[in-house]
Amino acid sequence: MVKFIDEAKIYVKSGGGGRGCVSFRREKYVPRGGPNGGDGGNGGDVILKTNENMSSLLDHRYRQHYKAKRGEHGKGKDMHGKNADTLYIPVPVGTIARDFETGEVLGDLTEKDETLLVAKGGKGGKGNARFATSTNQAPKIAEPGGEGEERTLRLELKLLADVGIIGFPNAGKSTLISRISAARPKVADYPFTTLVPNLGVVSYGDGKTFVVADIPGIIEGAHEGAGLGIQFLRHVERTKLLVHLLDLSPATGRDPIDDYETLNRELGAYSAELSKKPQIVAPNKIDITEAREKLKEVKKYFDKMGIMIYPVSSATGNGLKELVLAAVKELGTLVPDKLE
């Protein structure tokens, strides 16, 4: 299994410019040969470019230094140095680049093949041919090439998904995403089965789709780093809609209402924007008799709050069509009559 890395620190340095050349014409039949020193070439830029085939910043944990080449120096006979090639650094779609020292956001790359210049190459120096004037016809000066820029970057990956499935560990998030999409996450009966976010594509009428992310279990104190903590809360930030999955199973000994309130407090403590995101509440595991009894109490609680719930069983598939339809309507992409 490929390791999921959503943070990386890298050093980048663009290429310096080539120096200009001091040279004079020396042909036998040109007694008054003038300056003919060429300009230096420009140094290579360093550019981040999104790559749809990357899903993690893992590559940048192994390679952390990126240096573009220097431009070629100018030569005699008015020969200019060659510009150095641009150095492209591939990153996943959804990457945010920050200056490591200041924390300034340099760019947020959310589109396919999007680019971001992070270090500009140095300008090539002028050769002495550029400095010839009517009063100085034999200049013996040339410019050195400009220095390249260097900086340390902090790269952060935030998943791009329309819908984020949240809930406490073992609430059934991975099973749910496996039932409504083609994703096949690891599923088992112990906490933190999901150690990385899983992405799936849900298809509905007329070939339309939306992307859903199974966010690893968030527990009380997550915004302070408890459990898998703040490491994965950032992946909820880009979603347009949250599906709040509640565990009704008596085997866990948990109170779904308390879980709902606790998890929302964690979202609000991490980011005020997260607490404002629209949510769909889906009590899960209604295939269990005791869970269906618990559902009556849960329904009363949400009825008082004016919140509609969508009971489901991730294991058997009961209620999943209605849940997906509710998500489609909430996203504003609805074709309710043609849901597959």
C-alpha positions in Angstrom: 0.0 0.0 0.0 1.3 3.4 -0.9 1.9 5.6 2.1 -0.3 8.7 2.3 1.7 11.8 3.1 -0.1 15.2 3.2 2.7 17.4 4.4 6.3 18.0 3.1 9.1 20.5 3.4 11.2 21.2 0.4 14.1 23.5 -0.6 14.0 25.1 -4.0 16.6 27.2 -5.8 16.4 28.7 -9.3 19.3 28.9 -11.6 21.6 31.9 -11.7 22.0 33.9 -14.9 25.1 33.3 -17.1 27.6 36.1 -17.1 28.1 38.4 -20.1 31.3 38.1 -22.1 34.1 40.6 -22.7 35.4 40.0 -26.3 36.7 41.9 -29.3 36.8 41.1 -33.0 40.2 39.8 -34.1 39.7 39.2 -37.8 42.8 39.9 -40.0 41.0 42.2 -42.4 39.0 44.1 -39.8 41.6 46.6 -38.4 39.1 48.3 -36.1 37.3 45.3 -34.7 34.9 46.3 -32.0 33.4 44.5 -28.9 31.5 41.4 -29.7 30.9 39.8 -26.3 27.5 38.0 -26.1 24.9 38.1 -23.2 24.6 35.3 -20.7 21.5 33.1 -20.7 18.7 33.3 -18.1 18.7 30.8 -15.2 16.0 28.2 -15.0 12.8 28.9 -13.1 11.4 26.5 -10.5 7.7 25.9 -11.0 5.2 23.6 -9.2 2.8 21.8 -11.5 -0.1 19.6 -10.6 -0.2 16.0 -11.7 -3.5 14.1 -11.6 -1.7 10.8 -11.2 -0.3 11.9 -7.8 -2.4 11.4 -4.7 0.2 12.1 -2.0 3.3 14.2 -1.2 5.3 11.0 -0.6 7.8 11.7 -3.3 8.8 15.0 -1.6 9.6 13.1 1.6 12.4 11.3 -0.2 13.6 14.2 -2.4 13.7 17.5 -0.6 16.1 19.6 -2.6 15.4 21.0 -6.1 17.8 23.2 -8.0 17.4 24.5 -11.5 20.4 24.9 -13.8 22.4 28.1 -14.4 22.1 29.9 -17.8 25.1 29.5 -20.1 27.7 32.2 -20.1 28.0 34.5 -23.1 30.7 34.0 -25.7 32.6 36.0 -28.3 31.4 36.7 -31.8 28.1 38.0 -30.3 27.1 34.4 -29.2 24.6 34.6 -26.4 24.4 31.9 -23.7 21.6 29.4 -23.8 18.7 29.9 -21.3 18.4 27.1 -18.8 15.4 24.8 -18.8 12.6 25.4 -16.3 12.5 22.9 -13.5 9.0 21.5 -13.0 8.1 19.9 -9.6 5.0 17.7 -9.8 2.5 17.9 -6.9 -1.0 16.5 -6.4 -4.1 18.5 -7.3 -5.1 20.2 -4.0 -1.6 21.2 -2.9 -1.1 24.5 -1.0 2.4 26.0 -1.1 3.5 28.2 1.7 6.8 30.0 2.5 8.2 28.0 5.3 9.7 31.0 7.1 6.8 33.4 6.9 3.8 31.1 6.5 2.6 33.2 3.5 0.5 31.2 1.1 2.1 31.4 -2.3 -0.6 29.4 -4.1 -3.4 27.0 -3.9 -3.3 24.5 -6.8 -6.7 23.0 -7.4 -6.9 22.5 -11.1 -5.3 19.9 -13.5 -1.9 21.0 -14.9 -2.0 24.2 -12.9 1.4 25.9 -12.3 2.9 28.1 -9.7 6.2 30.0 -10.0 8.1 29.6 -6.7 11.6 30.7 -7.6 12.4 33.0 -10.6 15.7 32.3 -12.5 18.4 34.9 -12.5 18.7 37.2 -15.5 21.6 36.7 -17.8 24.3 39.4 -17.7 24.9 41.7 -20.7 28.1 41.3 -22.8 30.4 44.1 -23.6 28.9 44.6 -27.0 25.9 46.1 -25.2 28.0 48.8 -23.6 29.6 50.3 -26.8 28.8 53.9 -27.4 30.1 56.7 -29.6 32.4 57.8 -26.9 33.4 54.4 -25.6 33.9 52.1 -28.6 35.9 49.5 -26.8 34.2 48.8 -23.4 35.9 46.2 -21.3 33.0 45.6 -19.0 30.2 43.0 -18.8 27.6 42.1 -16.3 27.6 39.1 -14.1 24.5 37.0 -14.2 21.8 37.6 -11.7 21.5 35.3 -8.7 18.7 32.8 -8.6 16.0 32.8 -5.9 16.0 30.3 -3.1 13.4 29.5 -0.5 12.1 26.7 1.7 8.5 25.6 1.0 5.9 23.9 3.1 3.6 21.8 1.0 0.2 20.8 2.3 -2.3 18.6 0.6 -6.0 19.0 1.1 -8.2 16.5 -0.7 -10.6 17.7 -3.3 -14.0 16.1 -2.6 -17.6 17.3 -2.9 -18.7 15.2 0.1 -16.9 14.3 3.3 -18.0 11.4 5.4 -17.3 12.0 9.1 -17.9 10.1 12.2 -16.2 8.4 15.2 -14.0 5.3 14.6 -16.0 2.2 13.6 -19.1 4.2 12.6 -19.0 2.5 9.2 -17.5 5.2 7.0 -15.3 2.9 5.0 -18.1 0.4 4.4 -20.4 3.2 3.3 -17.9 4.6 0.8 -17.3 1.1 -0.6 -21.1 0.6 -1.1 -21.8 3.9 -2.8 -18.7 4.1 -5.0 -16.0 1.9 -6.5 -13.5 2.7 -3.7 -12.3 -0.4 -1.8 -10.9 0.8 1.5 -9.7 -1.6 4.2 -12.6 -2.5 6.5 -12.3 -4.2 9.9 -13.8 -4.1 13.4 -11.3 -2.1 15.4 -10.6 1.7 15.9 -8.7 3.6 13.2 -9.0 1.0 10.5 -8.8 4.0 8.1 -5.4 5.6 8.6 -5.6 7.6 5.3 -8.5 9.4 3.6 -10.2 7.4 0.9 -11.7 8.9 -2.2 -14.5 7.5 -4.2 -16.6 8.6 -7.2 -20.4 8.2 -6.9 -22.3 8.0 -10.1 -25.9 9.0 -10.6 -28.2 9.9 -13.5 -27.0 10.8 -17.0 -23.4 9.9 -16.2 -23.0 12.6 -13.6 -20.8 12.0 -10.6 -19.6 13.5 -7.4 -16.5 12.8 -5.3 -16.8 11.5 -1.8 -14.0 11.3 0.8 -14.0 8.9 3.8 -12.2 11.0 6.5 -10.4 8.9 9.2 -12.2 8.7 12.6 -12.2 12.0 14.5 -12.4 11.7 18.3 -12.8 14.2 21.1 -9.8 16.4 21.3 -9.0 15.9 17.6 -8.5 19.7 17.1 -5.7 19.5 19.7 -4.1 16.5 18.0 -5.8 13.6 19.9 -6.1 10.3 17.9 -5.5 11.0 14.3 -6.5 14.5 15.2 -5.7 17.7 13.3 -3.7 15.7 10.7 -6.9 14.8 8.8 -9.3 17.7 9.8 -7.8 19.8 7.0 -9.2 17.4 4.4 -12.7 18.3 5.4 -12.1 22.0 4.7 -12.6 21.7 0.9 -15.7 19.7 1.0 -19.0 21.3 0.1 -21.1 18.9 2.2 -20.6 16.7 5.2 -22.3 13.3 5.8 -22.3 12.8 9.6 -22.5 9.1 10.2 -23.7 8.0 13.6 -23.1 4.6 15.1 -26.3 3.1 16.5 -24.7 -0.3 17.3 -25.0 -1.2 21.1 -21.7 -3.1 20.8 -19.7 0.1 21.0 -21.4 1.4 24.1 -21.5 4.9 22.6 -24.3 7.4 22.7 -24.9 8.6 19.1 -26.4 11.9 20.2 -23.3 12.6 22.4 -21.1 11.6 19.5 -22.9 14.1 17.2 -22.5 17.0 19.6 -18.9 16.1 20.4 -17.8 15.8 16.8 -19.5 19.1 15.9 -17.6 20.8 18.8 -14.4 19.5 17.4 -15.2 20.8 13.9 -16.0 24.2 15.3 -12.9 24.3 17.5 -10.7 23.6 14.5 -12.4 26.0 12.1 -15.5 28.2 12.3 -16.0 27.6 8.6 -16.2 23.9 9.2 -19.0 24.2 11.7 -21.0 26.2 9.1 -20.8 23.5 6.4 -24.1 21.9 5.5 -24.5 18.4 7.0 -26.6 15.4 6.3 -27.1 13.2 9.4 -27.1 9.4 8.7 -27.7 7.0 11.7 -26.0 3.8 10.6 -26.3 0.0 11.3 -30.1 -0.1 11.3 -29.8 -3.8 10.2 -29.3 -4.5 14.0 -32.5 -4.9 16.0 -31.2 -2.9 19.0 -30.0 -0.2 16.7 -33.5 0.2 15.3 -34.8 0.7 18.8 -32.1 3.3 19.5 -33.1 5.1 16.3 -36.5 6.1 17.8 -34.7 8.1 20.5 -32.3 9.6 18.0 -35.1 10.6 15.7 -36.9 12.5 18.5 -33.7 14.4 19.2 -33.3 15.6 15.6 -37.0 16.2 15.1 -36.8 18.7 18.0 -33.9 20.4 16.2 -35.7 20.4 12.9 -33.0 18.2 11.3 -34.1 15.4 8.9 -32.1 12.2 9.2 -31.4 9.4 6.7 -31.1 6.0 8.5 -28.9 3.6 6.6 -27.2 0.3 6.9 -23.8 0.4 5.2 -23.6 -3.4 5.5 -26.9 -4.3 3.8 -27.4 -1.2 1.6 -30.7 -0.1 3.2 -31.3 3.6 2.8 -28.2 4.3 0.7 -30.2 5.4 -2.4 -32.1 7.9 -0.3 -28.9 9.2 1.3 -27.1 9.7 -2.1 -30.2 11.4 -3.4 -30.2 13.8 -0.4 -26.5 14.5 -1.1 -27.2 15.2 -4.8 -30.0 17.7 -3.9 -27.8 19.4 -1.3 -25.0 19.8 -3.8 -27.3 21.4 -6.2 -26.5 18.9 -9.0 -29.8 17.2 -8.8 -31.5 14.9 -11.2 -33.7 13.3 -8.6 -35.8 11.2 -11.0 -32.9 9.6 -12.6 -30.8 8.5 -9.7 -29.1 5.2 -10.3 
